[in-house]
Amino acid sequence: MQLRETVQRAERFPVQMTVKVVAGSNAYRAELVSLSLSGAFIEAGFPIGTQLRLYLPLPGGEALSVSARVVREGWCQKLVDKPRIDNLAIRALGVGVAFEGLDEPDERRLRDFLELVNDRS
């Protein structure tokens, strides 16, 4: 329960990017809906507790490889970029994941990306 509380305290940012998700020996593509320093919400279906590896295509080099664990299933608001319609939002079904073992250089890279996202919103 404490892990979920930690995930919910981190500021979340709406994003729209396709990420590679690896569960066991299977690889998938999924839409990332929101992102924080401690986790993300992806449009995908995995049971709670599933260990994943996410590959986030951040600027500045190779995709950021992050170990994550599914901590919740549910809905998340997803902003949709449509011409002539401002602030269109829909509900996205998926899973919330908590990042695990993010080292300092990777955390700094993620923080820099989130600051960029925040500056553009």
N, C-alpha and C positions, 0 to 999 in steps of 0.2 A: 504494500500500500504506500509506503514512503516513496518508492520510485515514481509512482504515478503523480504524487504531489509535487515532486521535484520537476517532472516534465511540465506540469501545468503552470508552474511559477515562471518558467522562462518565457520571454516575450516571443510570440509567434508572428511570422510574417507570411502573408499570402504569396505564393509563387506558382508559376506554371512551367514545369519542366518535366521532361521524360527522363526517368532514371532506370538504370539496370538494377534489378533485384535478384540476388542469388539465395535460394533456400535449398540447403543440401547440395545435390549435384544438378539442380534445375535452375535455369536462368530465365528471367521474365523481364518485360518492359512494363513500367507502371508510371502513372502521372503523379507527380509530387504536387500536393495541394497547399501545404503549409510547412514552414521550416523554422526551427529555433536552434539555439546552441545545444539543447539537450535532446532533441528528437524531431520527428516529422510526422505528417499525416500523408499516406499514400492511398491512391485508389487501387486497392488490391484486396484479395481475400486470403488471409492466413489466420490460423488459430492463435489465440493468446498464448504467449510463451515461446512461439516459434523464433528461432535464431535466424537472422538474415544478415546479408552483406549488401549494403547499398553503394552504388557508384554514382556520385553526384557530379554532373558535368559543370563544375565551377570554372570561372575564368582563370587564366594564369597557369595553364599546364594540364597535366593529366587529371582525369576524374578523381575526386576525393573518395577514397574507399573507407567506408564506415561500418563497423559492426553494430548491429541493432537487435533489439528484442521487441516483439509485438506485445504491447501492454494494454491495448484496448481495441475493440471493434465498434464501429458506429458510423455516425454521420459527421461531416464537416462542411462548413460553408466554403464554396469555391467561387471565386470571382472569375467571370468570363469576359474576355476581351472581344467585344463586338462593336464594329463601327456604328455610329449613330445612337448607341445605347450606353449611357454612363452608369457605372456601378451595378451592372447586372450580376446577380449572384444566384447560384443554384446549390442544392445539397448534393454532396458527393459521398457515396458509401465507400468505406475502406477501413484502414487500420491505423492506429497511432503506434509509433515505434519510439523507443528510448535508445539513444546512442550509448554505446558501452566502450570504454577504453580509448576515448579520443585523446590523442597525445597533443602536446602544446602547439607544435607547428600546424597540425591539422585544425585544431580549435581556432587558432589565429586566422587561418585561411577562411574558415567558415564564418568567423566573426566579421572579417573584412567584407565578405560577400553579403552578409546580412545588413551591414552598414550601408552598402551600396543599394540594396533593395529598399531600405528605409529611406534613403535620400531621394529615391525616385518616386516614392509614394506621396 
